Amino acid sequence: MAQDPQDFLRRWSRRKQAAAAQAESPAPKQDAAAPALPPLDSLTFESDFKAFMHAKVEESVKRAALKKLFADPRFNIIDQMDIYIDDYTNLETIPKEMLDKLEHARATLFGRQEENKAGHEPKTEVAQAPADPQAEEPQKKTDDGAAG
């Protein structure tokens, strides 16, 4: 199965000439492969936006088409069940009486030993409950890893 060296050289020459001819010819424009796009001003809600989502369409043109689509009032209806429509920037503060009750409950349930272990002084003064013989000895908190 000996191959003639002349055949090899002819084939190589043919391929080399074809590659050179292809390099000299102008490359086809990419815009020609892109779909024809309607003007952005003529788009309505019922228009077909599929052509704008083609991979060869410039990103800014895609965004402009989507902006035009979502500017329609049908997309601006607020769902009253949406949890994010409330204004949470102006919250009412917790009344002082409730804060006092919460601080008292925390001190009663968890005691002051947690704050003392960390070496921190209590941040707020807690109104002391009436003297109770059982409340004088600190309660030991056991943590078995279970939530609850």
WOURWO-V901960 format. One record per pair of residues at least 24 apart in sequence whose ideal C-beta (glycine too) atoms are under 8 Angstrom apart, sorted by sequence separation. I is the first residue (numbers start at 1). J is the second residue. D is the distance in Angstrom with one decimal. If there is no record, write none. Layout:
I J D
I J D
This chain:
37 61 7.0
40 64 5.5
45 69 7.1
31 56 7.9
40 65 6.3
43 68 4.9
99 124 7.9
104 129 6.9
113 138 5.4
30 56 6.1
43 69 7.1
100 126 7.9
112 138 7.7
45 72 4.6
100 127 6.2
108 135 7.4
111 138 5.1
114 141 7.8
40 68 5.8
111 139 5.5
45 74 6.5
111 141 7.5
110 141 6.5
